[in-house]
């Protein structure tokens, strides 16, 4: 990885792209520290020092915003509205025929879907911004803070509208910065900004574990966390790179005096075909009951049961529910994102076949069978990785500050691998030494 970056900096146009990407990342982090108008920044910092309760309920959004959510800055919503809008549009593509037709149109159709994603992102940003402002005004954002209800001193309608509009504009700015990185920089812009947000919290979380530790001045716990993180990174890299290659043979076809086909290739089916999306889905779904109890303020039996069993991450019911939801969403997302029948039809159309398998329906059934077989270990792996923060909660007393959480490690390693692949591919276009070895 370091070799690829060193070689990239020696190439003028790649160096320009890398510096442009780094500049956008710095600008993105600066915006995460500019408070929203109408917020008492001193009281926010006081509440953050007094309590960490917001980490449990809003931990996912706070992680994706690089800690900007709990500081109520202009980038408080982070990249989360865009991620949610992208996932919703991807799911609706399977349900709505119009979106499915646009997806098949190629680049023009994809541009239209991207436009719809932007509109939905703005709508979700307004909705989430309104919810965040309401939570901050009520004092529920920092439960147990003595000045929690004074975070927004002026609770007029004008101030509320200004705060919501500012956070929505911040989300639109993040979306534009991500597209700039995609067009003029290196890698996928949204993924790079997500990587930046998560990585920004690592040093603080690691140092907090050292300060909270009791063995050898906290250095023993610190070393154990580093070793655990390295082991998780190695495991994630191994599984993310693992794939089942289905061999495909294309028959020769004579068109005029030329022959086409006669080549062999393969269909790469990744063990973790769904990526990090099942973890995001499961986390978001588990936040809904807790949010419902918090906003309703109910003291009924069902509300108390949710508070006991579905709020604390170290509760057995929470852990089992979280694990099962991840496994379910892994199968669900793979089922809607990979269509074996469509792949089989395309292969048949261009004269391709899997050796030993008849073209058409038998090929689709074989692909579905293989996909189900490799999704099982992929989903179990996702569930186990996602439970690492819960194990750390019990063993190291790391609370929600444990830096090597499943979602964060999956995203950081995945984005890192994809970015390095893009750098190496662009280097190969300019340097043919790799082909001569």
MARVEX-183951 format. One record per residue (C-alpha): z, y, x. Coordinates in steps of 0.2 Angstrom, whole numbers. Layout:
% MARVEX-183951
Z, Y, X
...
% end
This chain:
% MARVEX-183951
0, 0, 0
5, 12, 14
-11, 8, 23
-22, 12, 8
-13, 29, 6
-15, 33, 25
-34, 28, 24
-36, 38, 8
-29, 54, 16
-41, 52, 30
-56, 54, 18
-58, 72, 13
-63, 70, -6
-49, 57, -9
-36, 68, 0
-41, 82, -12
-39, 70, -27
-22, 64, -20
-15, 82, -17
-21, 87, -34
-12, 73, -42
4, 77, -32
3, 95, -37
2, 90, -56
17, 79, -53
27, 93, -46
22, 105, -60
27, 91, -73
44, 90, -65
47, 108, -64
43, 109, -83
57, 96, -86
70, 109, -80
65, 124, -91
76, 125, -106
70, 128, -124
73, 146, -131
88, 146, -142
98, 133, -132
114, 137, -123
111, 128, -106
128, 130, -100
135, 120, -115
122, 107, -113
127, 104, -95
145, 104, -100
142, 90, -113
132, 80, -101
147, 81, -89
159, 76, -102
150, 61, -111
136, 49, -108
135, 43, -126
117, 50, -128
111, 38, -116
113, 23, -127
104, 29, -143
91, 40, -135
90, 31, -118
72, 26, -120
65, 43, -124
76, 51, -111
69, 39, -98
51, 43, -102
55, 61, -102
63, 60, -85
80, 66, -91
73, 81, -100
77, 75, -118
96, 77, -116
94, 94, -106
83, 100, -121
69, 107, -110
51, 112, -115
46, 94, -109
60, 86, -119
49, 75, -129
40, 69, -113
25, 57, -115
33, 47, -129
23, 55, -143
7, 51, -135
12, 33, -131
17, 30, -149
1, 38, -155
-9, 27, -144
0, 11, -149
-2, 16, -168
-21, 19, -166
-23, 3, -156
-14, -6, -170
-24, 3, -184
-41, -2, -175
-38, -20, -181
-33, -15, -199
-46, 0, -203
-64, -5, -202
-69, 13, -198
-59, 13, -182
-65, -4, -177
-83, 2, -179
-79, 17, -168
-72, 6, -155
-88, -4, -154
-99, 11, -152
-94, 13, -134
-90, 29, -125
-94, 41, -140
-83, 30, -152
-69, 30, -139
-70, 49, -138
-68, 50, -156
-53, 38, -156
-45, 49, -142
-47, 64, -153
-38, 56, -167
-24, 51, -154
-22, 69, -149
-20, 75, -167
-7, 61, -171
2, 65, -155
4, 83, -161
10, 77, -178
23, 65, -170
29, 79, -158
32, 90, -173
42, 76, -181
52, 71, -166
55, 89, -161
62, 93, -178
73, 77, -177
79, 82, -160
83, 100, -165
93, 94, -180
103, 82, -170
107, 95, -157
112, 107, -171
124, 95, -179
132, 90, -162
127, 72, -164
116, 72, -148
132, 72, -137
145, 62, -147
163, 66, -141
158, 83, -133
170, 97, -137
156, 110, -138
143, 98, -145
140, 109, -161
138, 125, -150
122, 119, -141
111, 129, -153
122, 144, -157
109, 153, -167
105, 141, -181
92, 152, -191
76, 145, -197
66, 156, -185
75, 149, -170
73, 131, -176
54, 134, -178
53, 142, -161
62, 127, -153
50, 114, -162
34, 124, -158
40, 125, -140
43, 107, -138
27, 102, -147
17, 114, -135
26, 106, -121
20, 89, -127
2, 96, -128
3, 103, -111
9, 86, -104
-6, 78, -113
-18, 90, -105
-10, 88, -87
-12, 69, -89
-31, 71, -94
-33, 82, -79
-26, 69, -67
-38, 56, -75
-53, 67, -73
-50, 75, -56
-36, 65, -48
-32, 46, -44
-27, 34, -58
-23, 35, -76
-15, 52, -79
-3, 47, -93
3, 32, -83
6, 43, -67
16, 55, -77
26, 41, -85
29, 34, -67
35, 51, -62
47, 53, -76
55, 36, -73
55, 37, -54
64, 54, -55
80, 47, -62
81, 33, -48
90, 43, -35
104, 50, -47
107, 33, -55
108, 24, -38
120, 37, -31
131, 36, -47
133, 18, -45
139, 21, -27
152, 34, -33
158, 22, -47
160, 7, -35
176, 2, -29
172, -11, -15
170, -4, 2
168, 14, -5
155, 9, -17
142, 3, -4
144, -15, -8
139, -12, -26
125, 0, -20
118, -14, -9
119, -27, -22
109, -16, -34
96, -12, -21
94, -31, -17
93, -35, -36
80, -21, -37
69, -28, -23
70, -46, -30
65, -39, -47
50, -30, -40
45, -46, -31
46, -56, -47
37, -42, -57
23, -41, -44
21, -60, -44
20, -62, -63
9, -46, -66
-4, -53, -54
-3, -70, -61
-18, -75, -72
-27, -90, -79
-45, -90, -74
-57, -98, -87
-73, -103, -79
-89, -97, -88
-107, -103, -84
-122, -93, -89
-138, -103, -92
-155, -98, -84
-167, -89, -96
-185, -85, -93
-191, -68, -99
-209, -65, -94
-210, -71, -76
-192, -67, -72
-177, -78, -73
-160, -72, -79
-143, -80, -79
-138, -95, -69
-123, -87, -63
-104, -92, -64
-90, -81, -67
-73, -82, -76
-62, -74, -89
-45, -68, -82
-31, -71, -94
-15, -63, -88
2, -72, -90
9, -55, -96
-6, -50, -106
4, -38, -117
11, -28, -103
26, -17, -107
22, -13, -125
33, -27, -132
48, -20, -124
44, -3, -130
42, -9, -148
58, -20, -148
68, -5, -141
61, 7, -154
64, -5, -168
82, -8, -162
86, 11, -162
81, 13, -180
97, 5, -188
108, 16, -176
99, 32, -180
100, 28, -199
119, 26, -198
120, 42, -187
110, 53, -199
117, 46, -215
135, 46, -209
139, 31, -220
156, 22, -219
150, 7, -229
152, -11, -223
134, -12, -218
135, 4, -207
151, -3, -198
142, -19, -195
128, -10, -187
140, 0, -176
149, -15, -170
134, -27, -167
118, -17, -165
123, -1, -155
131, -8, -139
119, -17, -128
132, -29, -121
135, -37, -139
128, -55, -140
120, -51, -157
111, -36, -149
105, -46, -134
99, -61, -144
90, -49, -157
82, -39, -143
76, -55, -134
68, -62, -150
60, -46, -154
52, -45, -137
45, -63, -139
38, -59, -156
30, -43, -151
22, -51, -136
13, -64, -147
9, -51, -160
1, -38, -148
-9, -52, -138
-15, -58, -155
-22, -41, -160
-28, -35, -143
-38, -51, -138
-50, -59, -151
-55, -76, -145
-69, -77, -159
-76, -61, -153
-76, -66, -135
-84, -83, -139
-98, -75, -150
-102, -63, -135
-103, -78, -123
-114, -87, -135
-125, -72, -138
-129, -70, -119
-130, -89, -115
-113, -92, -108
-102, -107, -110
-86, -114, -103
-90, -131, -94
-85, -145, -105
-82, -135, -121
-96, -132, -134
-101, -114, -138
-96, -105, -153
-80, -111, -163
-74, -124, -151
-74, -111, -137
-64, -99, -148
-51, -113, -152
-50, -117, -133
-47, -99, -128
-34, -97, -142
-25, -113, -136
-25, -107, -118
-19, -89, -123
-4, -96, -133
1, -107, -119
2, -93, -106
9, -81, -118
25, -91, -119
30, -89, -101
24, -71, -101
35, -67, -117
51, -76, -110
48, -67, -93
48, -50, -102
63, -54, -112
73, -59, -97
68, -44, -87
73, -32, -101
90, -40, -102
94, -35, -84
102, -18, -88
114, -28, -100
119, -40, -87
122, -25, -75
133, -17, -89
144, -32, -89
145, -36, -70
143, -19, -61
150, -8, -75
134, 2, -72
133, 7, -91
115, 13, -95
113, 22, -78
107, 5, -70
91, 11, -62
82, -6, -61
80, -9, -80
66, -20, -87
55, -6, -94
57, 5, -79
53, -8, -66
38, -15, -77
30, 2, -78
33, 8, -60
26, -8, -53
12, -9, -65
7, 9, -62
9, 7, -43
-2, -8, -42
-16, -1, -53
-16, 16, -43
-17, 6, -27
-32, -4, -34
-41, 12, -39
-38, 19, -21
-44, 4, -13
-60, 2, -24
-64, 20, -20
-61, 17, -1
-73, 2, -2
-87, 13, -10
-86, 24, 6
-81, 12, 19
-90, -5, 21
-79, -13, 34
-71, -24, 21
-88, -32, 17
-92, -36, 35
-76, -45, 39
% end
